[in-house]
Amino acid sequence: MREFPPPPRADEIGELIRKRLAEVRNSAGTRETVTVEWNNQPLHVDVIDLPLADVYFNPATHRIRAQRSHDPVRDQALDEDPYSPESQDYLKFLLQADPANPGSRDPEFDKLKESLKDFGQNDPGLITHNAILVNGNTRAAALREIGAQSIRVGVLPESFTWADINAVELALQLVRDYKREYSYINRLLAMEEQAALGLSKETIAKKFRIKTATYDQERWILSAIREQIERSKGEHGATLRLIDYEQHQEKLKELHRAYVKLETTTPDQAEAFKELRMAAIMLGFSKTDVRLIEDNFHEQYLADRLPGDVAGTSSNDEPVTVPGLGVSLPSISSAVADARALNNAVLRVKAVVNDTDAQVPDEEKRHCQEVLSAYEKAFDDAFEKAGRDARVRKRKQLAPARLTDACAHIDQCTVELVQARASRTLDEEAFDEAVLKLRESMRKLAQQASRGIPAPGDGVSWLLEAAAVEGN
């Protein structure tokens, strides 16, 4: 947990805060307080009015933790001097930016700004004793944009450490239902931070109001993202960022669920499956497209569509030597190696195309864009063919599935018939009419089966014989 230094004018602003707190406590009127959770206990702190010019955006806020990498130069300056005008301007910029695309403004921020303009500040923010915002960073940014001069804030005790401050921020922002919640990646980072503090997964899951299985899934996803980012690093320093995965929450969760099921039975197949889906996710394909990637996707649909000059080549992983036997085994299967090499290539060209700060020659950037387009077309063509085959399979399986459902209904009917007969509640006329409808349906089914199946099996043969007995 990083300890940030006091901001400029900390003594002066701290004295102003103490005076205003004293005025509030000594006044005869009703005191406004805000309640926060600290050490699993409610803590009531007094609320004061403070000039907006005297409060500082919090450099440690979880709200824009992942987005800070949007501009590495400004991010480094923020690390070195978090309270400089340039660093505070960068924090303000990120607070009003779209979490998934910091280069664009967040419509939710503009809605908040309009609400504050029309109705004023309903809920107080929260600051440290030296005016660093713990809660209300986004509101402060919006208030500054509409020209407000002051902000209502609760004041935390002077004894609070940065660990206490972070715990209070999480309790307020992640547990309570605020209009502008943390982005997905920032939630993952907040969980990781809590785990680094030594909290058990049960405790963290309770804090975030999720199941422990969901917590395990979120940690797996963040670990997978970090691995992908590490593998995206190229010779020119270009690399993917956490925010590049911001919009892929549901696809990543589906990947985890499918991966866990596969890994228990076929680990190699699970790894190849993971690599291909990660590549498709980074290429920006939709959730329905990504779902088409199954165990045979690479061999059946993708491999022959990859242009020769951009196709991923298998990595030359060193073989594993079994101790004492002198026998060498391949470290991973060829299917995994092919999928991993393909994904690595996608990650690296995507990193170059996305990166605006790395010193990549223009010619290299153009080449990477061409390569990326070639991968996108290869996957797109593969998805089109896989989608057609999936629809054909669905049509082939539709009639048997309908009949299976009908069998289940008949089995349930048998149970309910016994119950109705035992309780003497059976409507015999209605039951007889329903059986006649069943006979007619079976006759129609037999008629169609006799036309479309040249070599009937035992089941269809029985159906045709049964229909023949009825004189059809």
FIROZA-576577 format. One line per field, with one value per residue (C-alpha): residue in three letters; x, y, z; residue number from 1. Coordinates in steps of 0.1 Angstrom, whole numbers. Last residue first. Layout:
# FIROZA-576577
code	c(ALA	...)
x	c(X	...)
y	c(Y	...)
z	c(Z	...)
pos	c(NUM	...)
***
This chain:
# FIROZA-576577
code	c(ASN	GLY	GLU	VAL	ALA	ALA	ALA	GLU	LEU	LEU	TRP	SER	VAL	GLY	ASP	GLY	PRO	ALA	PRO	ILE	GLY	ARG	SER	ALA	GLN	GLN	ALA	LEU	LYS	ARG	MET	SER	GLU	ARG	LEU	LYS	LEU	VAL	ALA	GLU	ASP	PHE	ALA	GLU	GLU	ASP	LEU	THR	ARG	SER	ALA	ARG	ALA	GLN	VAL	LEU	GLU	VAL	THR	CYS	GLN	ASP	ILE	HIS	ALA	CYS	ALA	ASP	THR	LEU	ARG	ALA	PRO	ALA	LEU	GLN	LYS	ARG	LYS	ARG	VAL	ARG	ALA	ASP	ARG	GLY	ALA	LYS	GLU	PHE	ALA	ASP	ASP	PHE	ALA	LYS	GLU	TYR	ALA	SER	LEU	VAL	GLU	GLN	CYS	HIS	ARG	LYS	GLU	GLU	ASP	PRO	VAL	GLN	ALA	ASP	THR	ASP	ASN	VAL	VAL	ALA	LYS	VAL	ARG	LEU	VAL	ALA	ASN	ASN	LEU	ALA	ARG	ALA	ASP	ALA	VAL	ALA	SER	SER	ILE	SER	PRO	LEU	SER	VAL	GLY	LEU	GLY	PRO	VAL	THR	VAL	PRO	GLU	ASP	ASN	SER	SER	THR	GLY	ALA	VAL	ASP	GLY	PRO	LEU	ARG	ASP	ALA	LEU	TYR	GLN	GLU	HIS	PHE	ASN	ASP	GLU	ILE	LEU	ARG	VAL	ASP	THR	LYS	SER	PHE	GLY	LEU	MET	ILE	ALA	ALA	MET	ARG	LEU	GLU	LYS	PHE	ALA	GLU	ALA	GLN	ASP	PRO	THR	THR	THR	GLU	LEU	LYS	VAL	TYR	ALA	ARG	HIS	LEU	GLU	LYS	LEU	LYS	GLU	GLN	HIS	GLN	GLU	TYR	ASP	ILE	LEU	ARG	LEU	THR	ALA	GLY	HIS	GLU	GLY	LYS	SER	ARG	GLU	ILE	GLN	GLU	ARG	ILE	ALA	SER	LEU	ILE	TRP	ARG	GLU	GLN	ASP	TYR	THR	ALA	THR	LYS	ILE	ARG	PHE	LYS	LYS	ALA	ILE	THR	GLU	LYS	SER	LEU	GLY	LEU	ALA	ALA	GLN	GLU	GLU	MET	ALA	LEU	LEU	ARG	ASN	ILE	TYR	SER	TYR	GLU	ARG	LYS	TYR	ASP	ARG	VAL	LEU	GLN	LEU	ALA	LEU	GLU	VAL	ALA	ASN	ILE	ASP	ALA	TRP	THR	PHE	SER	GLU	PRO	LEU	VAL	GLY	VAL	ARG	ILE	SER	GLN	ALA	GLY	ILE	GLU	ARG	LEU	ALA	ALA	ALA	ARG	THR	ASN	GLY	ASN	VAL	LEU	ILE	ALA	ASN	HIS	THR	ILE	LEU	GLY	PRO	ASP	ASN	GLN	GLY	PHE	ASP	LYS	LEU	SER	GLU	LYS	LEU	LYS	ASP	PHE	GLU	PRO	ASP	ARG	SER	GLY	PRO	ASN	ALA	PRO	ASP	ALA	GLN	LEU	LEU	PHE	LYS	LEU	TYR	ASP	GLN	SER	GLU	PRO	SER	TYR	PRO	ASP	GLU	ASP	LEU	ALA	GLN	ASP	ARG	VAL	PRO	ASP	HIS	SER	ARG	GLN	ALA	ARG	ILE	ARG	HIS	THR	ALA	PRO	ASN	PHE	TYR	VAL	ASP	ALA	LEU	PRO	LEU	ASP	ILE	VAL	ASP	VAL	HIS	LEU	PRO	GLN	ASN	ASN	TRP	GLU	VAL	THR	VAL	THR	GLU	ARG	THR	GLY	ALA	SER	ASN	ARG	VAL	GLU	ALA	LEU	ARG	LYS	ARG	ILE	LEU	GLU	GLY	ILE	GLU	ASP	ALA	ARG	PRO	PRO	PRO	PRO	PHE	GLU	ARG	MET)
x	c(-521	-543	-536	-514	-494	-488	-473	-452	-439	-430	-413	-392	-383	-370	-352	-334	-348	-328	-344	-354	-373	-406	-414	-405	-430	-459	-448	-449	-483	-497	-480	-497	-531	-526	-516	-548	-568	-550	-560	-596	-595	-579	-606	-633	-617	-614	-593	-600	-605	-575	-557	-567	-553	-521	-516	-524	-500	-471	-479	-483	-448	-434	-455	-439	-404	-411	-423	-391	-371	-392	-385	-348	-348	-365	-341	-308	-304	-315	-290	-263	-270	-270	-237	-222	-233	-218	-185	-183	-190	-167	-138	-143	-143	-112	-92	-105	-95	-61	-55	-66	-41	-13	-22	-22	11	26	14	28	62	63	55	84	74	87	60	35	4	-1	-32	-17	16	-3	-26	4	19	-13	-23	12	11	-24	-12	19	-3	-28	0	18	-15	-22	14	11	31	64	73	87	124	133	166	148	161	144	119	133	108	112	122	94	100	69	46	42	14	2	11	30	10	-24	-46	-76	-63	-58	-92	-121	-115	-80	-85	-121	-118	-122	-147	-146	-182	-188	-164	-189	-218	-198	-188	-153	-129	-96	-86	-115	-107	-71	-83	-107	-79	-55	-82	-92	-56	-52	-84	-75	-42	-59	-85	-107	-106	-94	-124	-150	-127	-121	-158	-165	-134	-142	-177	-164	-139	-167	-189	-162	-149	-153	-125	-99	-79	-81	-56	-30	-14	23	45	82	97	108	74	54	21	31	31	-3	-17	-3	-19	-52	-51	-43	-72	-95	-84	-89	-124	-133	-121	-142	-172	-167	-164	-199	-203	-212	-179	-170	-184	-162	-132	-138	-143	-112	-92	-76	-38	-34	-24	-59	-75	-53	-63	-100	-95	-77	-106	-131	-109	-111	-149	-154	-163	-199	-215	-250	-239	-252	-232	-207	-181	-179	-184	-166	-139	-132	-132	-106	-84	-85	-77	-47	-36	-36	-65	-54	-66	-102	-122	-140	-174	-177	-199	-183	-176	-173	-194	-185	-203	-170	-157	-188	-183	-147	-158	-186	-161	-137	-167	-152	-117	-109	-76	-84	-57	-79	-90	-120	-155	-182	-216	-248	-274	-252	-273	-305	-302	-264	-256	-279	-264	-229	-239	-254	-222	-202	-224	-218	-181	-158	-136	-98	-103	-119	-133	-135	-151	-134	-146	-125	-96	-94	-97	-68	-47	-55	-44	-11	-5	-14	11	-5	6	42	64	36	15	45	48	11	15	41	23	-9	-38	-20	-40	-71	-66	-66	-94	-120	-96	-85	-49	-41	-71	-82	-73	-96	-88	-101	-134	-138	-150	-184	-185	-199	-192	-181	-201	-183	-202	-183	-169	-133	-145	-179	-189	-217	-220	-230	-250	-253	-286	-284	-268	-234	-203	-198	-202	-179	-153	-154	-150	-119	-103	-109	-93	-63	-59	-60	-31	-11	-16	-7	8	-4	7	29	14	18	16	0)
y	c(-464	-492	-487	-518	-501	-471	-493	-510	-476	-465	-498	-495	-459	-470	-501	-483	-471	-475	-451	-424	-395	-409	-434	-409	-384	-408	-421	-386	-379	-411	-403	-370	-386	-411	-384	-364	-396	-399	-363	-371	-401	-380	-353	-380	-397	-365	-381	-370	-404	-397	-429	-423	-388	-399	-427	-403	-377	-402	-413	-377	-370	-399	-385	-350	-365	-384	-352	-334	-363	-360	-323	-330	-356	-331	-302	-321	-318	-282	-274	-292	-271	-239	-248	-256	-221	-205	-224	-212	-175	-178	-190	-161	-136	-153	-151	-115	-103	-120	-103	-69	-74	-81	-50	-29	-44	-34	1	4	-10	16	43	34	24	45	35	62	58	20	4	-7	-19	-38	-54	-66	-82	-97	-112	-128	-142	-156	-175	-188	-200	-217	-235	-245	-258	-279	-291	-304	-289	-296	-324	-354	-363	-397	-398	-421	-407	-374	-371	-345	-318	-307	-270	-250	-242	-220	-231	-206	-182	-174	-139	-147	-178	-161	-178	-193	-229	-230	-214	-237	-273	-273	-242	-247	-284	-279	-251	-215	-207	-189	-162	-153	-149	-128	-104	-102	-75	-89	-91	-114	-136	-140	-148	-174	-191	-192	-205	-233	-244	-245	-264	-290	-295	-299	-325	-338	-312	-285	-286	-276	-249	-235	-232	-212	-191	-183	-173	-149	-134	-129	-112	-88	-78	-41	-33	-56	-29	-10	-33	-22	-39	-33	-14	-13	-14	-51	-63	-68	-86	-116	-96	-82	-117	-128	-98	-106	-143	-132	-107	-134	-160	-135	-127	-164	-171	-141	-155	-189	-170	-156	-118	-90	-71	-71	-106	-119	-101	-118	-152	-147	-142	-107	-106	-70	-84	-100	-66	-51	-79	-73	-36	-45	-66	-38	-15	-38	-39	-1	13	24	56	57	45	14	8	-20	-10	28	33	2	5	42	33	6	29	56	31	18	54	60	76	94	128	116	116	148	147	169	195	212	248	273	256	265	238	220	223	206	178	172	173	148	125	126	122	98	98	134	147	177	176	159	133	140	126	137	149	135	157	182	206	198	211	217	186	165	179	171	135	130	144	119	91	101	93	115	97	91	71	43	16	38	67	98	123	110	104	141	152	128	143	178	169	156	188	211	191	170	135	144	114	90	115	124	87	86	117	100	67	82	57	38	57	40	9	28	52	45	28	62	64	98	113	145	175	199	236	250	234	256	236	232	209	175	158	121	91	58	25	-6	-34	-20	13	17	53	75	111	138	170	188	202	239	253	256	245	212	230	258	234	215	247	257	222	223	258	245	215	238	259	229	209	239	215	179	155	126	94	61	32	0)
z	c(-426	-413	-376	-376	-404	-381	-354	-380	-392	-357	-349	-380	-371	-337	-350	-378	-411	-443	-468	-442	-457	-470	-442	-416	-430	-428	-394	-379	-394	-378	-345	-344	-352	-324	-300	-309	-301	-268	-260	-267	-244	-216	-219	-217	-187	-166	-139	-103	-86	-63	-73	-110	-109	-93	-119	-147	-133	-134	-169	-181	-168	-190	-219	-214	-212	-244	-261	-252	-267	-299	-301	-297	-324	-348	-340	-342	-379	-378	-351	-369	-400	-380	-364	-399	-411	-380	-384	-420	-411	-380	-402	-427	-398	-382	-415	-421	-387	-390	-424	-409	-381	-405	-425	-393	-383	-417	-413	-379	-390	-418	-394	-372	-336	-308	-283	-273	-294	-288	-303	-336	-319	-292	-318	-337	-306	-293	-327	-331	-296	-302	-333	-315	-286	-310	-328	-296	-281	-311	-313	-278	-249	-233	-257	-240	-235	-219	-199	-174	-141	-144	-173	-198	-209	-245	-251	-267	-303	-308	-336	-364	-364	-399	-412	-443	-452	-450	-424	-440	-441	-403	-393	-400	-393	-377	-356	-347	-336	-298	-300	-311	-322	-288	-300	-327	-304	-280	-307	-323	-312	-324	-287	-280	-310	-298	-263	-277	-297	-267	-243	-267	-271	-233	-228	-254	-237	-203	-215	-187	-158	-182	-204	-177	-163	-198	-206	-174	-178	-215	-206	-180	-205	-231	-205	-194	-228	-228	-204	-220	-237	-204	-189	-215	-245	-252	-275	-264	-299	-296	-287	-255	-261	-240	-208	-217	-223	-189	-172	-188	-177	-141	-141	-154	-128	-100	-113	-115	-80	-67	-86	-69	-35	-42	-46	-23	-28	9	13	-16	0	34	18	-3	28	34	34	21	-13	-15	-10	-37	-61	-53	-61	-93	-105	-96	-117	-146	-145	-143	-109	-105	-115	-101	-66	-50	-18	-16	-41	-37	0	14	-12	-3	34	30	8	35	63	44	37	75	94	126	114	115	82	71	55	24	9	-21	-29	-58	-85	-121	-139	-148	-112	-99	-124	-113	-76	-83	-99	-69	-45	-21	-6	-18	-4	18	46	72	46	24	18	-5	6	-11	-27	-46	-67	-85	-120	-123	-102	-124	-156	-144	-135	-169	-185	-165	-176	-212	-206	-228	-253	-253	-221	-241	-218	-188	-208	-196	-169	-141	-165	-174	-137	-129	-157	-145	-110	-124	-144	-115	-93	-66	-76	-81	-92	-98	-116	-138	-147	-156	-177	-198	-198	-212	-211	-184	-158	-170	-149	-116	-126	-99	-75	-62	-52	-68	-49	-65	-43	-24	-18	-51	-44	-14	16	32	62	71	104	106	118	118	114	124	102	107	91	73	66	79	68	93	91	124	135	147	179	164	183	164	130	139	153	120	101	121	118	80	77	97	75	44	58	70	38	16	-10	-6	22	9	-5	13	-12	0)
pos	c(472	471	470	469	468	467	466	465	464	463	462	461	460	459	458	457	456	455	454	453	452	451	450	449	448	447	446	445	444	443	442	441	440	439	438	437	436	435	434	433	432	431	430	429	428	427	426	425	424	423	422	421	420	419	418	417	416	415	414	413	412	411	410	409	408	407	406	405	404	403	402	401	400	399	398	397	396	395	394	393	392	391	390	389	388	387	386	385	384	383	382	381	380	379	378	377	376	375	374	373	372	371	370	369	368	367	366	365	364	363	362	361	360	359	358	357	356	355	354	353	352	351	350	349	348	347	346	345	344	343	342	341	340	339	338	337	336	335	334	333	332	331	330	329	328	327	326	325	324	323	322	321	320	319	318	317	316	315	314	313	312	311	310	309	308	307	306	305	304	303	302	301	300	299	298	297	296	295	294	293	292	291	290	289	288	287	286	285	284	283	282	281	280	279	278	277	276	275	274	273	272	271	270	269	268	267	266	265	264	263	262	261	260	259	258	257	256	255	254	253	252	251	250	249	248	247	246	245	244	243	242	241	240	239	238	237	236	235	234	233	232	231	230	229	228	227	226	225	224	223	222	221	220	219	218	217	216	215	214	213	212	211	210	209	208	207	206	205	204	203	202	201	200	199	198	197	196	195	194	193	192	191	190	189	188	187	186	185	184	183	182	181	180	179	178	177	176	175	174	173	172	171	170	169	168	167	166	165	164	163	162	161	160	159	158	157	156	155	154	153	152	151	150	149	148	147	146	145	144	143	142	141	140	139	138	137	136	135	134	133	132	131	130	129	128	127	126	125	124	123	122	121	120	119	118	117	116	115	114	113	112	111	110	109	108	107	106	105	104	103	102	101	100	99	98	97	96	95	94	93	92	91	90	89	88	87	86	85	84	83	82	81	80	79	78	77	76	75	74	73	72	71	70	69	68	67	66	65	64	63	62	61	60	59	58	57	56	55	54	53	52	51	50	49	48	47	46	45	44	43	42	41	40	39	38	37	36	35	34	33	32	31	30	29	28	27	26	25	24	23	22	21	20	19	18	17	16	15	14	13	12	11	10	9	8	7	6	5	4	3	2	1)
***
